Structure formats: structure tokens, C-alpha cells
Amino acid sequence: MNKTPLLFINVIIIATCGLIYELLAGTLASYVLGDSVTQFSLIIGIYLSAMGVGSWLSRFIEKNVAERFIEIELAVAVLGGTSAPLLFLTFASLSFFSVILYSVVFGIGVLVGLEIPLLMRILKDEFDFKELVARVLALDYVGALAASILFPIFLVPTLGLVRTSLVFGAMNAAVGLWGTWLLAHLLKPNKILVLRIKAVLVIALLIIGAIKSESLTKLAESELFQETIIYAKSSYYQRIVVTRSRTGFALFLNGNLQFNSFDEYRYHEALVHPAMLAYDGEPKNILVLGGGDGLAVREVLRYKSVEKVTLVDLDPAITNLAKNLPLLVDLNKDALNNKRVKIINSDAFVWLDQNKTEPFDVVIADFPDPNNFALGKLYSTRFYKLLKEKLRPDSTLVIQSTSPLYARNSYWCIVNTLEASGFKTKPFQTTVPSFGIWGYVLAKQKDFEIPKEVPKDLKLNFLDSDSFVSMFDFPVDASEPEDDLEINRLDNQALVRYYEAEWRRFE
Amino acid sequence: MFTRREILKSFLGLPIALAACKTSSPKNEFDGEIVGASNNIGHILRDARNFEVPENNWKETKIAIVGGGIAGLSAAWKLKKEGFNDFVLLELEDKMGGTSASGKSNLVSYPWGAHYLPVPFQQNEELVGLLDEMSLIESKDEETGELIIPEQYLTRDPEERIFYKGRWYEGLYLNAGASEEDLQQLDKFQKEIDYWTDWRDADGKRAFVVPVEKCSTDAEVTKLDKISFADWLKQKGLNSPRLIWYCNYACRDDYGLRLEQTSAWAGLFYFCSRIPKSGVESQPFLTFPEGNGRFVNHLAAKTKENIKRSQIVVELIPNEKGVDVIYLDTKTKQINGLRAEKIIYSAPLFTAQFLIRGFRENPSFDSNEFQHNSWFVANLFLKNRPKNRFSRDFPLAWDNVIYESKSLGYVVATHQKGIDYGQTVLTYYYPMATENLRQGMQQLLALNWKELADICMTDLEQAHPDIRELTTRIDIMRWGHAMISPRTKFMWEGERQKAEKPFRNIHFAHSDLGGIAIFEEAFHHGLRSTTEVLK
């Protein structure tokens, strides 16, 4: 029996695989580079034009068409199958990412573009030209539909991007292997075995990859992060991970969530605006400590009066990410490239201790929670006294202070420590869905009133005058505990110990 | 010559030596040298006798201070405070401070010896005066009157951690894996400490308090000096290995002695003298990146016009008018003379027999009783912190101790400055604590830089496998005569007390007189001698 017509099934699979690779590339590109419209548009454009190049190149293949066809199919399997893992591995080096991305898309496009003309030439002796064109093109487009439905509904949710890529690569190679039987009569007998060995090797490689893909892409982080990891890097100081989900993206430092793009505006509006509005005059000179993601700076820059923002963050890897990762640049409105902003990469404690500066009008302390001794010192009486030397008598200060609900002693320890350092405080809290009930402390060196008005022209998404005032009310279960709390000093690090004890309950 | 294995075995014990010598000699990328403590110059004292001072090299002064450690500097400081200016301080080294000396790198200062001072009780008024002058006191507690110290000068938490079987734990007493019996014994030991802390004699004097001179001389306390701390523990039925290790560590750390060598009185002094009353925490430590170098620098700055460095005193010749001092400038090799009325002798007391003409024939105390122990101190310059191997390991602390190591571990110079990442300097302490103290010194002085650096690295490698790669430089100081040894029967058998009497016009002032090598004793005797000579 002539098995050649069975090659039409090949067409469907080839078409499906081709489109899957294209969708994978588009998705990854929009994860990492942001702006999905541009990314999908570019990927589709490059892919289709590359197919055109492939089709045109097919004219240079004159002999051994069947053998070339199977070889090309194996090549697509390798390149397409490894495309997603390859792109994952290059996340860390952002500058190379786009180069590799577009080269991979172009390469796959050229190979897929070669396939259909070669297949039509193989089948041309079996069918009328009319019949051939109708069948091949129909199946090609139907295959594309299958892919575009399967991809969002089934593949991404169940397999994830990396395994989808590897599984379809393997399928592609399997079709190639099957082809060695279908086209056996067109292949030189001595080549058949070679092609089969190659195909089996490719399949084995991709299947092993698919099984191991968990450890390959996520390593120990797979259990930690439920979402897709789109950026992961160990800096000198910490492990930085950015994940992406349908609702947005999130930044993790050493596995601790720093923000989720979906609700970070609540956190950052609450952090920044009370301090800015509680300043009696027009705030001009601002100090932001920690907060290397640039999101607090974004809020600060809403004030036209601000002339200078000094951002002190330990880790240059974070501030560089905030300046360069398109997703984050979009979110922080390019705050860290603003010419009013000066970035200093230093430990805030050491920087305050060793530098003289002009006094600041407003200081915003947006440090990670005090979960180790190196961070604990940034919440100590010594730290607040160092800070005092950089303030005017009427300057305002705000401290992000972990959750008064989950870590009640820790929160009120920070309040008491500020009081013990000579500050008058106004504790406040709000809800940030990603974090839960979250606490801050607003402080000045003299008695002061909570501001009552939030100017409309700030165009805030979360706070208005009513919601603003209500943040300063504390529910019973988050209010100051009756037991005496220790003051956090360098020589007792009481806060780190409270924090450890309280958060451990939730681990 | 010794083999590497022999040296490591003698300094670190056989198992570590065997483990270290299994592999071929490790590759070291760091360099460094032996610094300071001019042992060779020091021994000129013993050999040479005939120094002629040229006629016009003689000068006159009212008081000459011999030795610029804490005692000598404190005496000089006190003289200045009393408005007295006609004195000269002669120091052998070109660095002041004796065993409180310190060094400085681009990043941070670091100690070469003593590195903390427990906050004194308010009753120690003379010392409180110094701290006040140095702006180290914020205020006094309104109720109790106890000192309130700015937190940046108190040891930053975490203070101590201990390495045991591959892991780091918080604290100095090894709690991890302690049995019921261990904890009961610790509790019983604590009760003994409480008893002696609250103990008062008929005159209301404490058993143990700083300075030693203020301690009760009641026989119930002083008889503790007749037995070793090891025997005292045995008598109390305390034999928990952890407790024994802990007490032994205390003796090695504070006195450079082993438990069996240390007077029980001195052992209990360590635990009881800094606790106001039972149930209250021990006084916190004042510390600085440069350790007690902070005090040295302050005292030396206040007295700098009167200080002459690199001057080795060759002989003191008492006569009718006072004392002639003959000294040699170690840089120019010039021999000079000073005609002084009185001398404050603030060098280690065992040197009296070599320096003072006529002392040997007619000694006022037996200078051989004042035995010193030997140490080496290494400063390791690191390009980064050693990595913890387990995420639950207790993090780098101020003081880091390896359980059952013969060393005392290391302190971290950047800790107090809040510099928690990147480069740092570790100061590693190794007391010889040998049976025979003299042999210990000879053993130490026989080793060169390379051998001592290898001991230090091999020891630390137990806890930090990456230490050799991280270290860019090791400088090492060998202290041949580091600290007075409060051995059994040294504190209260009379020889020590005799030294408080002057030898003709030579007044002795050194921590040796207190019998305990701590800042407070040196300071106290510096001031005491000043009062005497000004009388």
C-alpha cells in the first residue's frame, strides 16, 4: 500500500508545532520585555517573514528531498523544543535576551518555512496540483487553529511553558521518525538507519529534558513560587526572582514577596503620601531608604515641589533591574532614570553613619522586614538617632513596619523604638491583598496632626481623604499589646527575635 | 625542626592534624608577616649591661614612667589631670598600648589583643571619669545611678556563637544536645555564682569586685585561692563535659590558663565580679572595632608631648637623689640618660630583676612569682564573609568560638560598625596554655609566620572550609609575655601584695599587681602609683 498520503497527518502536526513555538516565544517575550502588543506583533512578523525566507530557500534543495525533509523536521524539533528552556536560561542576562529570542524565532521560522514546500514536492507525484494545494494548505491552517486553542486552555496551565516546548519538540521529532517509514521508498536504504538513530536521540533528549525540566528551570524554587519564574538571579546580597501570572508580576527577595504589580499601588500610596502630606511646607529634598524597585520613588515624583530624591539601596542588582527590566520600568514609570533621582548603593546604616548630607524634608524607610540581624539594625534606636541628624526639626519620617496583625509585637516594637528615639508617632495600617493587613509608622520630632486632605490633583488610585484618615484607626486584634515590649537596640536586637517568633507560626 | 603534622598536632590536637595532613599541603594565596612585639629587642635587657651614657645626653625630669601599656598611659593621663607636666613616658615599641594595641586597614580598625571592657559599676569612680571624658556615657539611671552607655559602644547583638559538629549555635554555653544532667549542673553552677555574687563580709565588702583591691580579704573567700578551679568544680560535684569546657574556655580566654592551673578564686572572679546582684545580667561590654585600642589612643593623645616611643630602658639605678634611667633609642641606637626623682614602673614585674640595679640582691618581692603566659594573635583580612553551610546556622556574631578547639576563636572587626557584607577583618586568638608556661613561650617563638598561619587556617577550616580562599592576608603577633597568670596560690599568698610597696623610689604599676590581666587593673594601678608619687 502506498503510505505517502499519510503524510497529510504530518502536515497537521508540523503546523501545530510551528505555531506553538511562535506562541511560546511571544508569551516569553511579553513576560520579560513587557508590552505584549509589541512583542506578539514582532514575533509574528519575524516568524512569518522567516517562513517566507525558508520557502524561498527550498528551491536550493534539489536532491534527496525526502531525506532533507526529515532532517529539517529533526532540526525544528531540536530548536523549537529547546527554545523555551534556552530563553529561560538567558533571562538573567537581559541584554542578550532579545538577541537570542529573535534569532530563535527567525531560525524556527526558516525551518518551518522549508517544510511545506518540500512536503508538497514529495507529494506532487501522487496528487493533482489542485488537490495537493487544497489539502496541504487546509491542514496547515487547521493545525494552526488546534495549536492556538490548546495553548492557552490546556498547555500553559498544565504543562507550563518549558515542558510545552520540550513535549512539542519531541512530538515533532516523532513525526520525523515516523516519516522514515512513510517515505522509506524515497530514502536511500543506508540513510534510513542513520536518520532513525538521529530521531531517537533527539526524542530521548527532549523527553529527558521534559522530565527534568522542573529541576532545570526552577531548581529549589519550584515549590516556593506557584507562578512562572521570568527572572531569577543571585546577586552578591540576595536571590532575586520575578514571577509572572495572569494578574501581573511579583518580585521576591530571598523568597519573600516584595510586591505584586496587581496591588502594589495600595502599599506604596500608603507608604509615601502620609509622610509627604504631613510635611508642613512643600517637600523638596527626599530620602528613600531601601525601595530599590523604584515604586516608592514613583509616588514621590508625583509632587512637583520635589527637587531631589536620594535613594539608598544596598543592592545594585535591584536598582539596575528597576532601571532596565521593561515590566518594572513600566510599573515604576521609569522613576529611577528620572534626573531628580540620585541612586546610592550602600547599606543605609553604614551610609548614614559615614556621610554628611543636607537635611531631608521627608524620609521614607522601605526596608525588607527585619528577619535577620543585618536588617534588624535598620530598625534600631541607633539607626533612628543617626537618621535624626539628617532631619530638620519639622521633617517627617515613615517606616514600613511589617504586619500589625501577623506580627503584632514586632510592629509595636518598631513604634516604641521610634518613640524611645525621640519621635512622636502616628501608627497606621491598611490592607494590601498580597500581604494582608500591613503596618507603617508616621513620625516627626514634634507633636503633629494627621493630615486631613488628599489633594485631588495627585490622582491617586487608592487613597482619598476619607480612606486616608481611616488608616489611622486600629482594629482590636492589631492594636498595641498590653505586655511591655522591649525597645529594639543594637545590643539586644529585640525586634529580630520578636519577628522570628511571630512569623515562624505561619511557616 | 618540626614537621607540619607535629606542629598541628601540638597546637590543634591529633585528629585535626591527621585530617589536615591527609591532603597535600594546601595552596595559600595570602601573604602577611609577623608584626610588632619586639622580642629580640626585649632580650637585649638580659644580655647587655655596659651602656655608657655620653655626658651631654643626660636630662632631668621629676618622674619617669617605664612602659606605655594601659598602666603607664593611665599614670601619665592622671599626672596631666593633676596639672603635673614634668614627666617622661618611655615605651619600648613604636606602637603604644602593650597588649591593648590595635591596627588599622582601609576598611576598619582591629585589635591586637584586649578588645572589650565590661561597663564598670558606678562605684568605680576613677574609671567612670575616664569613660565620661571619652563621651562614652550617655547618662545615669535616675533610680539606680548605673551608667547608660550609647548603644553603638555596647556589643552589638548577636554577641556570641559556637561551632559544634558542623553547625553554629547561638551563645557560648553549648545548649544544643545538652542532657537533663548537663542543664541541672549548669543550674547548680549558676547557684554557686549567685551565692558568691551576693556574698558580703562583715564590712559589707563583696567577695569579687573590680578592682581586685576592693575585694574582701575574708578567709572564706581567699581560701578559694588555695585550690584550682578544676578541683573546686570537682568538690561541688560538677563534671558535665559542657560545663567543664565552658569554665575551661573562660580560664583560657581571660587568663591564658587551663582549668587545672587557674586559682578557683580567679575562676569565680571571672564569673561573679561583673554581676551587680544575683538574678541580674552581667554588665554589658563596651567594645570598638579596634578593641581597647580606643582607650590607648585616647590616653596617648592626652599625653603625647610626654611620650617617647621606641625607647628601651636598659637600667634603672636608684641613688640618694632619685633614680637614674639609662635607655637606648632603638631607631638611632643612641644611649640617653634621665635623672628622675621617681619612677613609675609600668612594665611587667618579672623584668624588675633585670632592669633595676640592686633588686636581685635585695628584692622587695619575688619577681619569678609573676609568671606570664604566651599567646599569638592573628588578624585575617578577608575579601568576603565565610558562607554558612546551613540556612539555620546561627549567623556571624561578634565572637565566634569553635567548641573543643585549642584556640579561642575569632572576633569580627566590622561587627560593631554595622558593616554586614563584604570585606572584613577577623582577629583570631590562640593562648598557649601549656603546663609549663616558659616552655609554651619557647614553643611559640620557635614557629615562623608560615607555620602559625597554617595553624590558624587549619583550625578555622573546621568551621569555614572556604577560609583559605577568602583570606588575602594574615598578620600575626606573638605575645611572649602576654598576661599575668592567676595560678593557684598566686592571688592571696602575699607575693603580689608585696609589689605594691615601692623599691626605693621606684613605684610599681601594672595589671600584674592585680593578678588579673584586665584593663581595670592596669588603670587602677596606674592611678594608684600616681597618687603615691605625687604625695
Interface residues (C-beta under 8 A of the other chain):
Chain A: Y236 Y237 L314 D347 F349 V350 D353 N372 F373 A374 K377 S380 T381 R382 R489 L490 D491 N492 Q493 V496
Chain B: P150 E151 Q152 L154 T155 R156 D157 P158 P284 P395 K417 G418 I419 D420 Y421 G422
